[in-house]
């Protein structure tokens, strides 16, 4: 299997349209070749590529910023002597000044297959800026490690944000190259766009999205492995709660917990309420003490979600429903528990963070309603999931 960056590096014919053009790269730490050479270094080493600028998304080109809303500055790359523009600093949309530094931008970003992962919003903003300034966009495609399954309600109109690029479900099932195709169609963008496709990717093959022979590199500081990528469409919702999502531990966004919950009781309540939503994974009750972030230095009881090993079933695993069920179980077992964390989330200050994450209030309302059943949530989500599946069909490349 070859990712887009590997094909571009190896095939001079693919690069031919870049001859004489000023080229920029939008990348992060996971933007590496099969040999783990960063794309910036690999492209700079080619005599027929004139690299004139680079861009970094949230967490920075270097991936050094730990948490949300910690911004990265612009800087000059000391090795390649080109400007590096931050798209998560003073601006989140490319400026006219930065767009003037290139003719073609190569986007080489490893996504997690989840609407809230901000790299797809940055993709939208770059496509819109390219349409405005007459620039060309190439996506050097990479696999979606969460694979093709679709899950969640569609983002509601008016709830767009930096973690909600458009009306898609939480688990969208697309690669970045395919996402760009959908965005150009949905937002009616007039932009010169090309995808350097992955060669030999089988979304339902070994690894279920992530090739087993490819080394995993964190695309962001708290994305340490494929298990996290699979669980993320559910565990990311914890950022809008007072529960720890495992930041400050070695397994962030694979677990949840707090000092004042009973993990075994929660798992039992989840199994009683909707056992079908626990299929495809193993839930293990654990103890942990975050070294930073929520509940720092406090002993927490929690649940570790294992979407890995022999028990993992790719088609049965439903991370969005599973995490919603866990929150509902906590509300049932601990009436009055202050689940929702009220704070500015990704620059949105006038709405609950949990609702911003979910692109609307419907999931929170289901969790808060003591009489709402699993069937009620399915009634909300299944029509949206069907609509999205029908919508994206024409944009699939694999």
BELBELMO-V673429 format. One record per residue. N is the residue number from 1. RES is the residue in one letter. SS is DSSP state (H for helix, E for strand, - for the rest). OMEGA is omega in degrees with one decimal (NA if undefined). Layout:
N | RES | SS | OMEGA
N | RES | SS | OMEGA
This chain:
1 | X | - | 177.6
2 | X | E | 174.5
3 | X | - | -178.8
4 | X | H | -178.7
5 | X | H | -179.6
6 | X | H | 179.3
7 | X | H | -178.7
8 | X | H | -179.5
9 | X | H | -173.4
10 | X | H | -169.5
11 | X | - | -179.4
12 | X | H | 179.4
13 | X | H | 176.3
14 | X | H | -177.1
15 | X | H | -172.1
16 | X | H | -179.9
17 | X | H | 179.7
18 | X | H | -177.2
19 | X | - | 179.0
20 | X | - | -179.5
21 | X | - | 170.8
22 | X | E | -171.8
23 | X | E | 173.2
24 | X | E | 179.1
25 | X | E | 172.3
26 | X | E | -168.8
27 | X | E | 175.7
28 | X | - | -174.0
29 | X | - | -179.0
30 | X | - | 177.7
31 | X | - | -177.1
32 | X | E | 174.5
33 | X | - | 177.1
34 | X | - | -179.0
35 | X | - | 177.2
36 | X | - | 171.0
37 | X | - | -179.4
38 | X | E | -176.7
39 | X | H | 179.1
40 | X | H | 179.2
41 | X | H | -177.9
42 | X | H | 179.6
43 | X | H | -179.6
44 | X | H | -178.2
45 | X | - | -178.4
46 | X | - | -178.0
47 | X | - | -175.8
48 | X | - | 176.3
49 | X | - | 177.0
50 | X | E | -176.6
51 | X | E | -173.4
52 | X | E | -178.7
53 | X | E | 173.8
54 | X | E | 178.1
55 | X | E | 175.1
56 | X | E | 177.6
57 | X | - | 175.7
58 | X | - | -176.4
59 | X | - | 173.0
60 | X | - | 175.3
61 | X | - | -178.9
62 | X | - | 180.0
63 | X | - | -172.2
64 | X | - | -176.2
65 | X | - | -166.0
66 | X | - | -165.3
67 | X | - | 175.6
68 | X | - | 177.1
69 | X | - | 167.6
70 | X | - | -166.7
71 | X | - | 178.4
72 | X | - | 178.2
73 | X | - | 166.3
74 | X | - | 174.7
75 | X | E | 175.8
76 | X | E | -178.5
77 | X | - | -173.8
78 | X | - | -178.6
79 | X | - | -173.9
80 | X | - | 176.6
81 | X | - | 174.6
82 | X | - | 177.1
83 | X | E | 174.5
84 | X | E | -176.6
85 | X | E | 178.4
86 | X | E | 172.8
87 | X | - | 172.5
88 | X | - | -178.9
89 | X | - | 176.4
90 | X | - | 177.2
91 | X | - | 171.4
92 | X | - | 171.6
93 | X | - | 178.7
94 | X | - | 178.3
95 | X | - | 174.8
96 | X | H | 178.9
97 | X | H | -178.7
98 | X | H | 178.7
99 | X | H | 179.1
100 | X | - | -176.2
101 | X | - | -176.2
102 | X | - | 172.8
103 | X | - | -179.3
104 | X | E | 174.6
105 | X | E | 175.3
106 | X | E | 179.9
107 | X | E | -177.9
108 | X | E | -176.1
109 | X | - | 172.9
110 | X | - | 179.2
111 | X | - | 176.6
112 | X | - | 178.0
113 | X | - | -175.3
114 | X | E | -176.7
115 | X | - | -172.9
116 | X | - | -179.8
117 | X | - | -161.9
118 | X | - | 179.8
119 | X | H | 179.0
120 | X | H | 173.2
121 | X | H | 176.0
122 | X | H | 174.4
123 | X | H | 178.8
124 | X | H | -177.4
125 | X | H | 178.8
126 | X | H | 177.0
127 | X | H | 179.7
128 | X | H | 178.4
129 | X | H | 179.0
130 | X | H | 177.1
131 | X | H | -178.8
132 | X | H | -173.2
133 | X | H | 177.6
134 | X | - | 179.9
135 | X | - | 178.6
136 | X | E | 180.0
137 | X | E | 170.2
138 | X | E | 170.4
139 | X | E | 173.2
140 | X | E | -163.4
141 | X | - | 178.2
142 | X | - | -179.0
143 | X | - | 168.3
144 | X | - | -174.2
145 | X | - | 175.6
146 | X | - | 175.4
147 | X | - | -173.8
148 | X | - | -177.1
149 | X | - | -178.6
150 | X | - | 179.6
151 | X | E | 173.8
152 | X | - | 176.6
153 | X | - | 177.7
154 | X | - | 174.5
155 | X | - | -176.8
156 | X | - | 178.0
157 | X | - | -176.9
158 | X | - | -179.5
159 | X | - | 178.2
160 | X | - | -180.0
161 | X | E | 178.3
162 | X | - | 174.2
163 | X | - | 178.0
164 | X | E | -172.7
165 | X | - | -177.9
166 | X | - | -174.9
167 | X | - | 177.6
168 | X | - | 177.0
169 | X | - | -178.5
170 | X | - | 179.6
171 | X | E | -165.0
172 | X | - | 172.4
173 | X | - | -176.2
174 | X | - | 166.2
175 | X | - | 178.3
176 | X | H | 178.5
177 | X | H | 177.9
178 | X | H | 178.3
179 | X | H | 177.0
180 | X | H | 177.9
181 | X | H | 178.2
182 | X | H | -177.7
183 | X | H | 179.8
184 | X | H | 178.5
185 | X | H | -174.2
186 | X | H | -177.7
187 | X | - | 175.9
188 | X | - | -177.2
189 | X | - | 175.5
190 | X | - | -175.0
191 | X | - | 175.5
192 | X | E | -169.4
193 | X | E | 177.9
194 | X | E | 174.9
195 | X | E | 168.0
196 | X | E | -168.3
197 | X | - | 171.1
198 | X | - | 177.6
199 | X | E | 174.6
200 | X | - | 179.1
201 | X | - | 176.2
202 | X | - | -176.0
203 | X | - | 179.9
204 | X | - | -178.5
205 | X | - | 179.9
206 | X | - | -177.7
207 | X | - | 176.5
208 | X | - | 179.2
209 | X | - | 178.7
210 | X | - | -178.1
211 | X | - | -174.7
212 | X | - | -177.6
213 | X | - | -179.2
214 | X | - | 179.6
215 | X | - | 177.8
216 | X | - | 174.2
217 | X | - | -179.3
218 | X | - | 172.4
219 | X | - | 172.4
220 | X | - | -170.2
221 | X | - | -177.0
222 | X | - | 176.0
223 | X | - | -167.7
224 | X | - | -175.1
225 | X | - | -177.7
226 | X | H | 178.0
227 | X | H | 176.7
228 | X | H | -178.9
229 | X | H | 179.2
230 | X | H | -176.4
231 | X | H | -167.1
232 | X | H | -180.0
233 | X | H | 174.1
234 | X | H | -172.5
235 | X | H | 178.8
236 | X | H | 179.0
237 | X | H | 179.4
238 | X | H | 178.1
239 | X | H | 178.4
240 | X | H | 179.4
241 | X | E | 175.7
242 | X | - | 173.7
243 | X | - | 173.3
244 | X | E | 172.2
245 | X | - | 177.1
246 | X | - | 171.7
247 | X | - | -174.4
248 | X | - | 172.0
249 | X | - | 179.8
250 | X | - | -179.8
251 | X | - | -178.4
252 | X | - | 175.3
253 | X | - | 169.3
254 | X | - | -173.3
255 | X | E | 174.1
256 | X | E | 179.6
257 | X | E | -179.6
258 | X | E | -179.4
259 | X | - | -169.4
260 | X | - | 175.1
261 | X | - | 178.8
262 | X | - | -172.0
263 | X | H | -178.2
264 | X | H | 177.9
265 | X | H | 179.3
266 | X | H | 178.4
267 | X | H | 179.1
268 | X | H | 179.2
269 | X | H | 176.6
270 | X | H | -178.7
271 | X | H | 178.4
272 | X | H | -172.6
273 | X | H | -176.3
274 | X | H | -176.4
275 | X | H | -179.0
276 | X | H | -179.7
277 | X | H | 176.9
278 | X | H | -176.8
279 | X | - | 173.5
280 | X | - | -179.1
281 | X | - | 175.5
282 | X | E | 174.7
283 | X | E | -177.4
284 | X | E | 177.7
285 | X | E | -172.5
286 | X | E | 169.4
287 | X | E | 178.6
288 | X | E | -179.7
289 | X | E | -178.9
290 | X | - | 177.9
291 | X | - | 173.4
292 | X | - | 177.9
293 | X | - | -173.5
294 | X | - | 178.4
295 | X | - | 179.3
296 | X | - | 176.5
297 | X | - | 179.7
298 | X | - | 177.5
299 | X | E | -178.0
300 | X | E | 169.1
301 | X | E | -175.2
302 | X | E | -177.0
303 | X | E | 175.6
304 | X | E | 179.5
305 | X | E | -179.2
306 | X | E | 174.4
307 | X | - | -172.0
308 | X | - | 177.3
309 | X | - | -174.4
310 | X | - | -178.3
311 | X | - | -175.1
312 | X | - | 174.8
313 | X | - | -170.7
314 | X | - | -176.7
315 | X | - | -177.8
316 | X | - | -174.5
317 | X | - | -177.7
318 | X | - | -173.5
319 | X | H | -178.8
320 | X | H | 178.4
321 | X | H | -178.4
322 | X | H | -178.3
323 | X | H | 175.9
324 | X | H | 179.3
325 | X | H | 178.2
326 | X | H | 179.3
327 | X | H | 178.0
328 | X | H | 178.4
329 | X | H | 178.0
330 | X | H | 177.8
331 | X | H | 179.2
332 | X | H | -176.7
333 | X | H | -177.5
334 | X | - | -179.0
335 | X | - | -179.1
336 | X | - | 179.5
337 | X | - | -179.1
338 | X | - | -177.2
339 | X | - | -166.1
340 | X | E | 179.0
341 | X | - | -175.5
342 | X | - | -178.6
343 | X | - | 177.3
344 | X | - | -176.8
345 | X | E | -178.5
346 | X | - | 171.9
347 | X | - | 173.5
348 | X | E | -173.6
349 | X | - | -171.0
350 | X | - | 179.7
351 | X | - | 177.3
352 | X | - | -179.1
353 | X | H | -179.0
354 | X | H | 179.0
355 | X | H | 176.1
356 | X | H | 179.3
357 | X | H | -176.0
358 | X | H | 177.8
359 | X | - | -179.8
360 | X | - | -173.6
361 | X | - | -168.0
362 | X | H | -178.9
363 | X | H | 177.2
364 | X | H | -180.0
365 | X | H | 176.0
366 | X | H | 179.9
367 | X | H | -175.9
368 | X | H | -177.2
369 | X | - | -175.7
370 | X | - | -178.5
371 | X | - | -178.4
372 | X | - | -176.2
373 | X | - | 175.7
374 | X | H | 178.9
375 | X | H | 179.0
376 | X | H | 178.4
377 | X | H | 175.2
378 | X | H | 179.7
379 | X | H | 176.2
380 | X | H | -169.2
381 | X | H | -172.6
382 | X | H | 177.5
383 | X | H | 178.5
384 | X | H | 179.9
385 | X | H | 177.4
386 | X | H | -179.9
387 | X | H | -179.6
388 | X | H | 179.1
389 | X | H | 178.3
390 | X | H | -176.5
391 | X | H | -171.1
392 | X | H | -173.9
393 | X | H | -177.6
394 | X | H | -176.4
395 | X | H | -178.1
396 | X | - | -179.8
397 | X | - | -173.3
398 | X | - | NA
